[in-house]
Amino acid sequence: MEPAIMQGSPAFQAGFQQTYTEGYQAGFGMGYEEGLQFAYETQPG
């Protein structure tokens, strides 16, 4: 069975989406892959 953390709470999903979006937008200034890495490293939880 997959761990429940994969789904996350609504608050987690909202926080992740916000952080991912910010990281994605920042990616346009630092490079696409670096932006995705930034989003991954800064995700809540």
N, C-alpha and C positions, 0 to 999 in steps of 0.2 A: 504493500500500500504506500502511496505517496504521502509524505508528511504534510500535515495541515498547513504548515508555514508556506507551502507553495501557493495556497489560495490567499491566506492572510485576511485580516479584518478590513472592514471598509476604510478605517482610518489609515491602516498600513497601505492599502491600495491607493488612496488619495495622496498620501505622502510620497509614495513611490512614483506615482504619475507626475507629481509636481517636480520632484527631484530629477527624474529621468528627462522631463521636458527641459528643465534648466540645463542639464548636462548636454542634451542634444543641441540646444541653442548655442551653448558655449563651444560645442564641437565645430561650429562654422568658423570659429576664430582660431582653433588649435588643431584642426584636422578631424576628419570624421571618426576614425578609429580611436583617437585620443579622447574625443568627446564621449564616445560610448563607454570607454574605460572610466572616464570621470564620472559618468552617470552610474556606472556599476559600483564604483568605489564609494560613492557618496549616498547610495540608497539607504533609507532608514532601516533600522533593525539589524 
